[in-house]
Amino acid sequence: SILLMSHIFDGQTLLKGVKRLNAGCLLRFEPGKNAYEENQYKIQLSTRYYDLPFSAHCEVLGEALEDTIGRHTAAKLNYSLLLSGGLDSRMLAGFLIEKNRQCRAITMGIDSDVEMQTAKNVARYLGLPQCKMEVKYEQYINCAKNEAKWEHISNGFNDIFDWGYCTSLSDGDDALIMGHSIDAVIGTRYMTWAYSPVHRTMSFDTFFKNANRWAIRADILKKLLNKDKNLVDETIKNIEDKYNSFSKIESQKVWCFNLYNRQRFHVGGCAFAISFGVWPVMPAIDKTLLE
């Protein structure tokens, strides 16, 4: 699945006899007994908002985000906001200002980056102090080693630079607010991965074709594997079965599959690395917001 989608699938790992916990589960262990997984949370699916107009959707999400920010931040603590200047981080910055939360903006990269230029304008407009962070090229070898050792390329070796940033994120801030996955929760481009504008329908085939663009094409992978080429079809079938198990509604299938897999491992690996420097606050995983 790493070669097909650039992230692991359904808790598989590269280590024999080792798996990741299922989403929403805790690991329970007592001396003298076998460890077991205990389900703590499952995303609640419904259609209660489906008949509302788009403007009402925006109001519902806006209220949910405002409430989430209020519950996950405290007025007396010092925060940093990971500000790329994009839609998600810019929106969070606005909510934090409205809630009178004290925070500084942290932007990763160099001055010539589009993100840095955009984030500078946003920070200046909102009156936020801004800190720039850069990972030097010579650091990337150690970043790659950490990714291989602790994440076992579960997210396809993306974002290894986060291991370089974590050492710079421990200078007095109580937490780092991250806008990661908000776009996936709201839907946006991840939902359209399953949509065919030609046929005007949503399907697994269309979803997988778009997800596979981030990795190695199935037909090429079969040639590379040669004698084990059947593994490709078997893996795709397992992915499809899991995709279809979430719901009978196509939009909910792609939404859940993305959150439980790509976002959990691709984005979750980002938060994991950063947590070695400062505790990440991710509004996107708030239960009320998800529901």
KOLTORVO-771306 format. One line per 8 residues: number of its first residue (from 1); their letters; for each residue x, y, z of C-alpha. Coordinates in steps of 0.02 Angstrom, whole numbers, plus 32768, in hexadecimal, padded with zeros to 4 digits. Each point is the difference from the previous one (the first is absolute). Example, Ala and Ser with C-alpha at 12.3 -4.5 7.8 and 13.67 -1.06 7.14 Angstrom:
2
1> as> 8267,7F1F,8186 | 8045,80AC,7FDF
***
This chain:
291
1> sillmshi> 8000,8000,8000 | 8094,8074,801B | 8031,7FE7,7F4A | 7F4B,8013,7FC5 | 7FC6,8095,8069 | 809C,8045,8057 | 7FC2,7FCF,80AD | 7FDA,7F62,8061
9> fdgqtllk> 7F52,7FB5,8002 | 7F97,7FB6,808C | 808D,7FFE,8080 | 807D,7F99,7F9D | 80B9,801F,8021 | 80A5,7FC9,7FB6 | 8026,7F9F,80A0 | 7FD1,7F47,8005
17> gvkrlnag> 7F7D,7FDC,8084 | 7FE9,80B9,802A | 7F69,806C,7FD5 | 7FC6,80AF,8028 | 7F6C,8015,8074 | 7F5A,800C,7FA7 | 7FBA,80B0,7FF5 | 7FA5,8037,809C
25> cllrfepg> 8049,7F74,806B | 8068,7FFA,809E | 8079,7F74,802D | 7FCF,7FA9,80A2 | 807E,7F97,805E | 8004,7FA9,80A9 | 8092,7F9A,8046 | 7FEF,7F49,7FD6
33> knayeenq> 7F7B,801E,7F7A | 8007,801F,7F46 | 7FF4,80B3,7FC4 | 7F62,802E,7FA0 | 7FB3,8092,7FA3 | 7F6B,805A,804B | 7F96,806F,7F91 | 7FED,80AE,8049
41> ykiqlstr> 7FB7,8065,7F71 | 7FB4,7FEC,7F54 | 7FCD,8091,7F91 | 7F43,8012,8004 | 7FB5,8009,7F51 | 7F58,804D,7FD9 | 7FA1,805F,7F79 | 7FAE,807F,8073
49> yydlpfsa> 804F,8096,7FA8 | 7FED,7FC0,7F4E | 7F63,8064,7FD9 | 8048,80A6,8039 | 8040,8080,7F81 | 80BA,8022,7FEF | 7FF3,80A2,8064 | 7FBA,7F9F,8093
57> hcevlgea> 808E,7F82,7FF3 | 807C,808F,8011 | 7FA6,8041,809B | 7FFB,7F53,8052 | 80BA,7FE3,7FDF | 802E,80B1,8035 | 7FA7,7FEB,80A7 | 804E,7F55,801A
65> ledtigrh> 80B0,8041,7FDC | 7FE9,8096,8072 | 7FC4,7F8E,808C | 8091,7F88,7FE1 | 8083,8089,800A | 7FB2,8040,80A1 | 8005,7F55,8054 | 80AF,7FCE,7FC8
73> taaklnys> 8059,80A2,802B | 800A,8063,80A2 | 8014,80BB,8012 | 808E,7FF2,807E | 8073,7F91,7F97 | 807E,802F,7F7B | 7FE5,7FB3,7F55 | 8053,7FFA,7F58
81> lllsggld> 7F9C,7FED,7F61 | 804A,7FA3,7F6D | 7FD9,8083,7F7B | 801A,7FD4,7F4A | 7F8D,808C,7FC6 | 7F8C,7F82,7FAF | 7F45,7FF4,801E | 8004,7F8F,8099
89> srmlagfl> 8088,8058,8065 | 7FBF,80AC,7FCE | 7F52,7FD0,803C | 8043,7FC0,80A6 | 8061,80A2,8017 | 7F5D,8060,7FEE | 7FA6,7F95,8081 | 8092,8011,807B
97> ieknrqcr> 7FFD,80BD,7FEF | 7F43,8000,801F | 801B,7F96,809C | 8089,8076,803E | 8080,7F75,8006 | 80B5,8035,800D | 8068,7FAC,7F79 | 8090,8019,7F8A
105> aitmgids> 8004,7FC3,7F4D | 8082,7F80,7FCC | 8021,7FE9,7F47 | 8073,7F79,7FBF | 806C,801E,7F68 | 8066,808A,7FAF | 7FD7,80B1,7FC7 | 7FE9,7FD1,7F49
113> dvemqtak> 7F77,7F7F,8027 | 7F50,802F,7FCD | 7FC4,7FC5,80AC | 807B,8074,8058 | 7FCD,8095,7F98 | 7F47,7FDF,801D | 8016,7FDD,80BA | 8060,80A4,8016
121> nvarylgl> 7F6B,8061,7FBC | 7F84,7FA1,806E | 8069,8017,809E | 8019,80B9,7FDB | 7F46,801A,7FE0 | 7FCD,7FA8,80A1 | 808C,804D,8068 | 8050,7F59,802C
129> pqckmevk> 80BB,7FF4,8027 | 804D,7F89,7F82 | 8090,7F85,8012 | 8052,7FAD,7F69 | 8049,7F52,800B | 806C,7FA8,7F81 | 8048,7F50,7FF8 | 80AF,8004,7FB7
137> yeqyinca> 802A,7F84,7F77 | 8083,7FA9,806C | 7F77,7FD7,8080 | 7F99,7F9A,7F85 | 8069,7F61,8016 | 7FD9,7FF9,80BA | 7F4A,802C,7FDC | 7FF4,7F6D,7F88
145> kneakweh> 804F,7F8B,8080 | 7F81,8034,8085 | 7F71,7FE7,7F86 | 803C,7F52,7FD3 | 801E,7FD0,80B6 | 7F61,8041,8050 | 7F7E,8008,7F75 | 803F,7F71,7F90
153> isngfndi> 7FD0,806A,7F67 | 7F48,7FEC,802F | 7FDB,80A3,7FA7 | 806A,7FDC,7F69 | 8098,8061,803F | 7FA6,80A6,7FEC | 8025,8096,806F | 80A1,7FBD,804B
161> fdwgycts> 8031,80B5,8020 | 7F88,8004,8096 | 8085,7FA1,8061 | 8072,8095,7FE3 | 7F80,807E,803C | 7FD5,7FA5,80A2 | 80A6,8031,8050 | 7FD9,80B9,7FE3
169> lsdgddal> 7F50,7FFB,8047 | 8023,7FF6,80BB | 802C,80B2,8030 | 7F76,8031,8078 | 7F5E,7FDC,7FA3 | 7F7F,7F93,8057 | 7FBB,7FB7,7F5F | 8003,800F,7F42
177> imghsida> 7F59,8014,7FA8 | 7FFA,7FA6,7F58 | 7F7E,8013,7F77 | 802D,7F56,7FB4 | 7F6E,7F96,7FC2 | 7F7C,8089,8011 | 7FF0,7FFE,7F42 | 7FE7,7F43,8006
185> vigtrymt> 7F7B,800D,8087 | 7FA0,8084,7FA0 | 8015,7F9A,7F60 | 8050,8069,7F78 | 8074,7FAA,7F83 | 8006,7F59,8059 | 7F47,7FE9,7FE1 | 8015,8028,7F47
193> wayspvhr> 8080,7F74,7FF0 | 7F69,7F8B,7FF5 | 7F9D,806F,7F88 | 8001,7FEE,7F44 | 7FCB,80A2,7FA9 | 7FE5,7F9C,7F60 | 7F86,7F82,804A | 7FC8,8073,808E
201> tmsfdtff> 800C,7F72,807D | 806F,7FCE,8092 | 8056,7F57,8004 | 8092,7FA0,8049 | 8051,7FED,7F55 | 8008,80BD,7FEA | 803E,8017,80B3 | 808A,7F7F,7FEF
209> knanrwai> 8039,8047,7F5A | 801A,80AA,8051 | 804D,7FBA,80A1 | 8077,7F97,7F97 | 8043,809D,7FAA | 8066,8020,809E | 8059,7F59,7FF1 | 802A,7F79,7F7E
217> radilkkl> 7F81,7FD1,7F7A | 7FB7,7F53,8019 | 8033,7FC1,7F54 | 80B4,8039,801A | 8004,7FB4,80AE | 7FC9,7F58,7FBA | 8094,8001,7F89 | 8077,802C,808D
225> lnkdknlv> 7FBE,7F74,806F | 8001,7F82,7F71 | 7FD6,7F58,8051 | 7FA2,8054,8090 | 7F97,8070,7F90 | 7F5E,7FB3,8044 | 8026,805A,80A3 | 7FD2,80A3,7FAB
233> detiknie> 7F4F,7FC7,7FD3 | 7FEA,7FB1,80AC | 8034,809F,8058 | 7F8F,806D,7F95 | 7F6E,7F8A,8024 | 8022,800D,80BC | 8005,80BD,7FF2 | 7F5B,8000,7FA0
241> dkynsfsk> 7FAB,7F8F,8080 | 8036,8073,808D | 7FC9,8099,7F9C | 7F52,7FB7,7FE6 | 7FEE,7FCA,80B6 | 7FEE,80AF,8047 | 7F57,802F,7FB9 | 7F80,7FE4,7F76
249> iesqkvwc> 8014,80B7,7FCB | 8091,801D,7F88 | 8032,80AA,8046 | 800B,7FB7,80B0 | 8069,7F6E,7FC2 | 8089,806F,7FBA | 7FF5,8078,8094 | 8019,7F75,8080
257> fnlynrqr> 8085,7FA2,7F9F | 8066,809F,7FF0 | 7FF3,802C,80B8 | 8021,7F50,803F | 8094,7FE3,7F8E | 8055,808D,7FA1 | 7FE0,8085,8084 | 8023,7F8D,8091
265> fhvggcaf> 80AA,7FC8,7FC1 | 8037,8088,7F88 | 7FCA,8094,806C | 8009,7FA0,80A4 | 80B8,7FDE,7FE2 | 801B,80BC,7FF2 | 7FB0,8020,80AB | 8061,7F6D,804B
273> aisfgvwp> 80A9,8047,7FCC | 7FD4,80B0,803A | 7FC5,7FBD,80A9 | 80B7,7FE0,802F | 8015,80BD,8007 | 7F57,8043,8036 | 7F51,7FBA,801A | 7F95,800E,7F61
281> vmpaidkt> 7F4D,803E,800B | 7F9C,7FC2,7F6B | 7F4D,8046,7FF8 | 7FDA,7F8A,7F6E | 7FF9,7F67,8071 | 7F81,8049,8079 | 7F6C,7F87,800F | 7F7A,8088,7FFD
289> lle> 804A,804C,7F63 | 800C,7F56,7FAA | 7F4B,7FD9,8027
***
